[in-house]
């Protein structure tokens, strides 16, 4: 009897030890030790700090706060063209890009954080002279499909630029991406498009109205205006952090559990973070703070909820 009791005690001890070891291994596997933060040379999303950009661009202060509130992780910054950022994420580097369009479901490329900010709807960006001609032919607000199929006007964009799912679908169906005049510049990509507008190489692009506002206020390339798109004016865009779905050891899910935690409890409610967004958005989006309250702060998302299941990718950036 004593021998049996001794054996049972030993097996009990071994069982407890194995459970402890499994828990320790699980905890270790959930730990993210390093994140590479990808940045693009695209104003006003990423900017060097200056008198008119004390916190950098729209996404720079977010990176700084994530680095500060996640001190147990090694953080590295890497400046890349947008096209290269997509390749970096596809290759499964342990990397996150803080300036993506939020989607409810992850893609083969990216798994998304909770929403980090809210942007106004996309607009037509063009010159004042072209704006008058476009409005005469296609209305005000502009009928997007009619404009994209009008060969009288040349559509241009950066090579890696994508928009909301709805606009991406319209552009694909009208074959606009095939006919677009693409800019392959890797230096200040948004500026390259605005410069091409100013020089008459293209007639219009699609982007946020605050892009035109930024170049009108802080650049010599100030000859641009924004036109609203018909049936699209209520389509606000949510921003998010995106982490590589292909990275090993469940990197995206594990990193985003930690990222979402500090987003929800520390960064998103902070006055300074909201001020960093208002600086760039409010002049063309006067209801920003109301929508931020409704769609960012008032959305009760569990901070450690696992990201949703994968769907077919639609590679939306910024």
N, C-alpha and C positions, 0 to 999 in steps of 0.2 A: 504494500500500500504506500509506503514511504517513497519507494522507487517511482511508482506511478505519479505521485504528487510532485516529486522532483522533476520528472519529465514534463508534466503539465506546466510547471512554473517556467521551465526553460523555453518551452514552445510559446508560452505567453510572452516572455521577454523578447524572444526572437520576432514574434508577430508585431509587437509594439515598435521594435527597432526598425523593421522593414517598412511599417507605415510611416514612421518618422523620416526614414531615408527617402521614401517616395514623395513625401510632402516637401522635403528640402529640395529634391530634384525638380519638382514642379515649380516651386518658387524661383529656383535658379533659371529655369527655362522661360519664365515670364518676365525676367529682368532684362531691360534694354540698357545696355551700357554706353551706347554711342549713337548719336543721330547726326547725319550730315544735312544741314539746312541749305536747300537750293535757292538761289536768288537769280533773277534775270535783270538785265540792264534795260528796264522798261519803266519809264516814268509815267504816272506818278506812283506806281506800285512800289518801286525800289528807287531810292534816292540817297545820295550822300547827304549827311547832315549839313545844314547851312542856315543862314538867317531866315529864309522862308520855309525851311524844312528842318526845324530843330529836332524832330523825332525821326527824321528820314521820311520815307514814303509810306503809303497806306499799309504795307505789310512789314515794314522794318521794325516798328515798335513792337508788333506782335512777336516777332522772332526774339527780340531782346527780352521781352517778358517771359517767354517760354524758356529761354536759357536761364534766366534768373530764378524762376520758380521750379526748375528741375535741376538742382545743383548736383545730384548724384549721377547725372548722365554727362558724358563727354560730348561737347557740341563743337561742330566744325561748320564753317560757312563756305559755300562754293558758288561763285558767280559763273553762270553759264547762259548761252543763248537759249531761247525757249525750245527750239528744236532739240537741242542737246539735253535739256531737262527731261523731255519726254523719253528720250533714249535711255537716260540714266535710270529713270523709274522703271522702264520696261526691262532693263537688265537686272533688276532686283537688288540694286544697291540699297544699303540701309539708310535711306534718305527720305526726307519729307519736304514738300513744297508748300509754303504757307499761303499761297495766293491762288487757290483754285475755286472754281464754281462748285458749290455744294451739290451733291446728289444723295438721295436717300439710300441707294444701293451702291456697293463698291463695284469696280470694274476690274478687268484683267490687269489693268495698269495700276490703279490707285484705290486705296481704301480711305474713306473720308472721316474727318472729325465732325463733331457737332458744328452747326453754323457759327461763324466767328464775326460776321458783319452782314450788312444788307446794302446792296447797291441799287441805284435807279435803273430803269429799263435801258436796254441798248438803244442807241440813236443812230441816225445817219450823220456822219461827220463829213463836211464838205466846205467849200469856200462860199462867201456870200453871193458871188455871181452864179455859181452852180446851184446854190440853194434856191434862188429865184426860178431858175430854169427847171429844176427838179420838181418844185412845188407846182409850177404851172402845168407840167405834164402828168404828174403822179399824185397831186393832192397834198394837203397839209392838215393832218398828218399824212406821211408818205405811205402809199400802197407798196409794200416791200417787194412782192412778187413782180409787180409791173416794172418797178425800177430795175430789179436784178435781170430781167429779160429784155431790157431796153438797150440795144447796142449803141445808142447815141451816147451813153455815158459809160466810162471805164471804171470798173470796180477794182479796188486794190486793197491789199492787206499784207501783214507779215506772213511768212510761209507757214508758221506753226499756229496761227491764231485760230481759235475756235470760240463759239458763243454758247448761248443756251441751246438746249435740245431742240426747241421749236425752230429757232433761226438756223441752226445747223441743218435741220431737215429741209427747210425751204431752200437753203443754198445748194444742198445736194440735188434736190429735185429740179431746180432751175439750172443745174450744172454750173453754178456761179464759181465754185472753186476751180473748175477746169478752165474757165475763161478769165479768171481774175489775174490782174497784174500783181505778181507776188514780190515782196521785198525779202531778200535773203540776208540783209544786214544783221550782224550779230552785235553791233554796238548801238545802244540806245534805240531799240527796235521801234518803239512808238514814234520817236522823233523822225525816224527815216520815213515813215508813212506820212506824217504831217508835212515833212519837207517835200515829198512827192506831190502832195496836194497843192502846196504853195507854188510849185514849179510847173503845174499843169500836166504832170506825167500820168496822174490818175484824176478822176473826177469826184470820187467819194469813197468812203470806207464805212464800216460799221464798228461802233465802239461806244463806250460809256460817255455821257455828256461831260463828265468831269475831266475827261482827257482833253477835250477842246478848251475847257475852262483853264486847265493847267497851262497849256501852251499860249493861250491868250494873255495870261497874267505874268508868266515867268520866262517867256521866250521871245525871240525876234520873229518866230514863226507864228504870228498872231492873227493870221488871216483865215480863221476857221470858225464855223458855226455848227450847232447841233440841231437836227430836225427830228421830231418825234416820229415813230413808226406807228401806223394805224393798227388798231386792235392789239397793241402790244404795250400800251402805256401803263397798264396795271401789273405787268409782269416783272416784278422786282426780282433781283438776283441775290442769292445768298452766297457768301464766301465761306471757305473752309480750308483747313489744313489737309493736304493729301499725302499719304505715305505709301511707299511702294508695296503693292500687293504681292510682288514676286520675291521680295527679300526673304532670306531664310529664317528659320526658327520662329515663324509666326510674328515676324518683326512688326508689321503694320498694326495688327490687333493689340499687341503688347504695348507698343509705343503710344497708340491712341488712347488706351485706357489711362495712361499717365497724363497725356496731353489734355484729354477731356476733363480730367479731375481738376487740373489747375485752371483750365479755361472757365469752367462753370463756377468755381468757388472764389477765384482770385482775379483773373484777367478781365473777363467780359463785364463784370459789374463795376470795374474800377473807373473812376472819373478820368484819369489820365489816358487810359486806352480809348475811351469814348471820345475824348478831345482829339486824339490822334486821327480818328476817323472823320470827325466833324470838320477838321481843318480842310480836308480835300473834297468832302462830299456835299457839305451843306449848301454851298453857293448854287449848285445845280439840283439839289435835292433837299428843299427846305423842310420837308417832313421827315428827314432822316431820323431824328432822335425819337419821334413817335413810333416809326416802324422798327427801330432798333429795340425799343422797349417791348413792342408786341411780338416781334419775330425772333428776337435773340434772348432777351432777359425773361420774358414771360413764358417761354416754351420750356416746359418741365421735362427735361431729358435726363435720364439717369446718367451720371457722370462716368460710370464704369460699364455701361451697356456695350455689349459686343456689336461691332458694325454689322450692317445687314448683309444678306447674301449677295453673291456676285451676279451681275447681269451683263449682257453684251456691252462692250465699252463704247462710249461716245466721248471722245477725248477732248473735253472742254477745259480750257485754260482760262485763268484770270477772269 
